[in-house]
Amino acid sequence: MQSASPGAAIGPHLPVRQDWLDRRREEIIEPDLPIVDPHHHLVDRPETGRYLLPELLADTGSGHNLTATVYLEWLSMYRAQGPVELRPVGEVEFANGLAAMAASGTYGKTQVCAGIVGHADLALGAPVEKVLEAMIAAGSGRFRGIRFITASHPDQAAWGSPIIRPAGLLLDPRVREGFARLAPLGLSFDAWMYHTQLGELVDLARTFPETQIVLDHVGGAIGLGPYAGRRDEVFAAWSGMIRELAACPNVHVKLGGLGMRMFGFTHHLGELPPRGPISRPASPPLAPSARCSRATSRSTKAAAAMRHCGTPSSASSPVAPPPKRRRCSPARRPNSTG
């Protein structure tokens, strides 16, 4: 389904420079506001570096009232053996193990990995159901859904993306056959694609209105390669698609990941980190309940410290009642999608 691009000479993520981040410290906005981080990764491999529980807790303990987190797949800790389609179950087992550690209270009050979003190959079609069932079992009640990345562009080497994927994956009948297995199991779908592909998601959301969908990274408005210097044009195209998605009540948008190289922002080039809050772009026409902000991530941390990213939107927690002021979609918890 995917292969490495020989033209990708740079990485998609900017390096984290802690000495640079330490040059600016600001007061946290609304430090008592309960927050659920709806999207973070935990990894340990050469191309990404190590970001595991100690590193996550260092970020979540910076002063915000982070009550829980939702783990998002990123090819971490797959099983080394067994059927290929079942190897991603290892990532759910990994995240669930960390969730059990956090639930003990030994590491503080934050319920890390209280919700888990894994990866399953929807191109398997209907047989993907056995993979989903294995993940549900491995998640011990924490497994919420899957992410199936379709982001692909002919010029992606300009922002260091090494994976080439077929065009039109979300329109593929076999993929949709697999997608159709999500809602009956009470599972959500995370989409990561570029703004040039959002039409596929509009069609998918309309075809499967019962499936809760989370669009990652604000819909991937490209700011490099052929789109460098064309931000107004890109914004117009992106916002047009976002307006169509806003008409789909089953779609939610994650506001975050703007520190990734592909967006083309230059915050990381300043002498000082940017002042917060930085995660409040011109808001798409979505109801507040359809937006969720990311509180912790290495991609965001490369451009701004966690404590400078404004008050991340709170969510109805997968382990507790929602706070009074819920500003994040509960799509991570498909059994409570109000």
N, C-alpha and C positions, 0 to 999 in steps of 0.2 A: 504493500500500500504506500510506502514512503521510502525515500532514499536520500543520502546525503548529497548536498549540492557542492560540487568541486569548486565553485566560485566564491564560496563564503570564506573570507579571510579574516573577518572580525567576529566577535561574539555579539549576540543580540542584547546582552545586558552590560551596563556600565559597571566598572569596578567600584566597590564600596571603599571609601577612604575615611576611616574613622577620625584621623587627625583633622581633616577638613570639616567634618560634621561637628567636631568639638569646638569649632571657632565661633559658633553661635548657639546661645541657649535662650529660650523664651519661656514665659509662663504658659502653662497648659490651659486651654480654654475649657471651661466646665469640667474640672477634674473628677467630679462626683457622678457625672452622667454614666449610667451603665452602658457598656459597649460589648457587642459581640463582633469579633473580626470575622467576616464571612469568607475570607480567601487568603490562605497562606500555604507555603510549601515547607518541607523539611527534606534536606538533601545532604549528601556527602559523596562527592565525586570530583575528579580533577578539574573538569571544565566549569564547575559551579562553586567549588569550595565547600566547606562544611558549614551547614546551618541546621543544627539539630535543637533539641530541647533547651540546652543551656543558652544558646544564642537567642532563641525565641523568647525565653523568659527574661533575658536582659533587655530586650526591646519592649516587651509587654509590661515590664516593671518600671518603665520610665516615668510613670506618674498618672497615666490614664486609668480609669476604672474598667479594665478589661475583664469581663466576667467569664467569657468563653471564646473559643475559636473554632473555625471550620477549616479542616484540612483539605487542600486541593491536590489532586494527583500531579506529579511531575516526574514520572518514570523512576520513582524511588523504591529501592528494596524489593524488586520483583523476585519471585521464586527462581532459583537457579536451575531447577529441574521440573519435570512434569510436562503435561500438554501446554503448548505455547499459549493457547488462548486463556489458560487459567493462571499463567504466571503473574499477571497484574494483581491477582488476589493477594499476593505477598505484600503489596503496598498497603492494602486495607488492613492486613494483619499487623503490619508495622505501625501504622497510625493508631490502631486500636490499642496496641501495647503502650504507646505513649499516653493515650487517653486514660488508660488504667493507672499509670504512674501519677498523672495529674490529679485524677479523682481521689487518690489517697490523701491529698492535702499536704503531702510532704514538701511539695514545691510551690506552695502558695495557694491562693484562692482561685486563680484562673483555671477554668476547665478546658485545658488544651485538647484539641481534636474532639470536642464534644459532638461535632458533626463531621462526617467523612465523605468526600467525593472522590471516587476512584476512576479508573479507566477500563473500558471494555470496548472491544473492536466491534462496532455495529455492522461492519461489512460482513460479519459472520451470518447476518440475517437472523432468522428465528432461533437458531441454535445458541445465540448469545444469551438466551434466557438462563441456561445452566450456569453461565459465568456470573450473571447478576445474582442468581440464587446463592452461589458460593460466596459472593461478596456480602450479601445480606447476613449470611451465617457468620462470616468472619468478623463483621462489624459489631456484633453484640448489641444491636439496637442503635448504633451510631451511624451506620451507613445511610447516606441520603440520596445518592445518585451518581452519575458518571459525567466525565468530560470527554468529548470526542473532538479533538482539534482538527480543523479543516483549513487553517490559515495557509495560504499559498499565493505567491505572486511571482511573475517572471523576473522581476528586478529585486527580489528579496536579498540577494547577496549584498546589496547596498547597506542593509542594516544587520547583516551577519546571521540571518536565519538559515540554518544548514539543512532543513528538511524540505524536500520537494514532495508535494502531495498532488494527487490527481485533481483536476478541476471538477467542480460540480458535485462534490461528494454528497452534500445534503439533499441533492436531487436524485441520487442513485436509488433505484428501487430496492436493492438488497440492503443498503444502509437504512432505508426507511422501514423495511421489514423488521430490522433489529430495533430501530427507534420505537416502533409500535409496542415493544415489550416493556417499555419503561413505566408508563402510566398504570397499567394493571398491577404492577408491583409497588406502586406508590413512590416511584423514583423520579428525580428531576434530571434535567439535562443542562450541562454547561457548554456553551459554544464559544470558541475562540477562533476568530477569523478577521480578515482585514475589511476596511470599509467598502472596498470594491466587491465584496462577496455578500453583503448584507441582504441583498434581494433573495438569496437562497433561504436565509433564516426567516424572512417575512413569509415566504411560501410554506416553510415547514411549520411555523407557528399557527398559521391559518388552517393547515391540514390536520394538525393534531392539537386542537384547542384545550384538550384535557391534560396535556403534559406541561408541567412547569419548566420554563426555560430561563436560564441566567446567561446573559451576554457578557462575557468577560472583557475587561480592559477598555471599557467605554466604546467598544465596537471598532477598535483598531484603525483610527484615522492616520494613515501613513503620512509622514512628514519628511521622508528622505527619498533618494533615488529620483525618479521622474516627478515626484511630488514636492521636492524641495523648493521653497520659495513660492509655493502655490497654496498657502494655508487657507485663504479665503475661498478658493475654488474647492478645496478638499472639504472645508467645513460645510459648504452649501450641499455638496453631494452626500456627505455623512448625515447632516441634519435632516435631509429629505427622507433617507432610509429610517432614521430614528423616529421620525414622525409616523411612518407606517408601522413600525414596531410598537409605538406607543398606543396604537389602536388595538393591539392584541393584549387582552387582560392577563394572559399566561406568560408574558415576557417581562423580565426584570433586568436591569442593567447594573453591573458592578462598576463603580467609579473608582478607578485605581490603576496601577501599573503604568502611570504616565512617565515614570522614570526609565522605561525601556527605550533603547536606542531608536527604534523604528518611528517613534513619534516626532523625532527631530527637535525636541526642546533642548535648550542650552543652559539650564539651571546649574549643571555640574561644572560649567566653565567659569563661574563667578569666583571671585576671591573669597566670598563668604557663602554659606548655604542660604537659600532663599528664606525670606520671612514667611511665617505661616499666617493663615492657612493657605496651602497651595492647591488643595484638591477641591476647588470650587470653580470649575470652568463654566462657561455659559451653559446653563443647565439645559439638557434636552427636554422636550415637552412630555415628561413622564411624571406621573403622580409620585409624591414622596414615598409611598409604599412600594413603588416599583424600582427604587434606587437602593443600592447598598454600597457603602464605602469600605475600602480596604485599609486596615490599620497597620498591618505589618507585612513587609515584603522586602527582599533584597533589591528588587528592581526599583522600588520607590526610595529605599534607603540610599541608593547611589546618588540621588538628586536632592534629598532632604532628610533630616533626622526624623525619627518617628514622632517625637514630641512637637515637631513643627508642621505636621500635616493637618492642622486644624483638629476639630473634634470629629473623629470618624463616626459615621452614622451608626446609631445603635440598631440592634435587631431583636426580634423576639427570639429569645434564647432557646436552643434545642433542649435545655435542661431546666429552664425556669420560665415563669410567666414573663411576658414582654413588659419592659418599663413603660411608664406613662407616655413618654415621648418616643415612639418608635419611628425611626427614620430610615429603616432598611427593610427591604422585602423579606418575608419569611419563606421565600421559595426554597431555601436550603432545607426546610423542614416540610417535605411534601405532604405529610399528614396534617399540616396546619397551614393551609395556603390562603388564609383570609386576607 
